[in-house]
Amino acid sequence: MQVFEAIEKRASIRDYQETAVPDDKLNRVLEAARLAPTGGNRQEVKFVVVRNKELRAKLAEATGNQKHVGQAPVLIAAVSTGPERMMLCGVPAYPVDAAIAVDHITLAAVEEGLGTCWIGAFRQEMVRSALGIPDKYMVAALLTLGYPRGGGNPKTRKPLNERVCFDKFKE
């Protein structure tokens, strides 16, 4: 599969089959995250892979009981081990580094016939507690992973000319 095809096919999946994700597929998806670039090549993002059903149920509670969070056979927490670092532009580095890696996962998952849903709506302290993550670290995102039961919702995107400016910003 070509990268652009994976980008076009990627959708947020909120209904999963009960089928387990084989280790080889999971490892390829995680390898995509490992290879993702990070600012200064610091590689300050760790991934907690959760397969345990009871633990996934606890994490679903931390997301306000989003059904698909507990339903997906795998949940991945992207954890920043350097949340205090700021980029020269004044933006915290950790959400950017984590986002790049999580996006690599979402595209690799498409190639493996798997679906994902990026979860940003969660209670930080509940997730840290459930996964034993020290307070000095920051959970940047949760990601469901599994075999989709359906294709997800169709993408609706604004046209390119509403999202891209050349040479100067235009409202």
Residue, then its C-alpha position, 0 to 999 in steps of 0.5 A: m500500500q502506498v502512503f497516500e492510499a493509507i492516508e485516504k483510507r484512515a478513519s476513526i474507528r469506534d466499533y471493533q471486532e473481538t479478534a485479538v491483534p496478532d503480535d507481528k501486526l502489533n510489532r510492525v505498528l509499534e515499529a512505525a512509532r519507534l521510527a517517527p522523528t522527534g525534536g532533537n532526536r530526543q525520543e521522549v515518547k514511550f508507549v504503554v500497550v494495554r491488552n488486559k480487558e479489566l485495565r481497558a475498562k478502567l481506561a474507558e472510565a477515564t475517557g468518560n466511558q467511551k465504549h470503543v476504548g474498552q471494546a478495542p482489543v488493544l489500547i496504546a498510551a503515548v507517554s511523554t517522558g520530557p513534558e517540560r521541554m519547550m521548542l524555540c517557537g514557544v510550543p511544548a514539544y511533547p504533544v508534537d513528538a507524540a502526535i507524529a508517532v501516533d500518526h505513524i501508528t494510525l497509518a501503519a495500522v491501515e496497512e495492517g488491516l487494523g483500525t484506530c481512534w485517537i483519544g484526546a478526551f481523557r482524565q490524565e490522573m486516572v490514566r496515570s494511576a491505572l497504568g502506573i505512570p509517574d506524575k512527572y510524565m504526561v500522557a499525550a494521547l490514547l489510541t484504540l487499535g483493532y479490527p474494525r467492525g465497520g468502515g468508520n464515518p466518512k471523512t468530511r474535509k474543507p477544500l484545500n483552498e480553504r486550508v492552505c495559503f501561499d507566502k502569507f497568512k490569509e483569513 
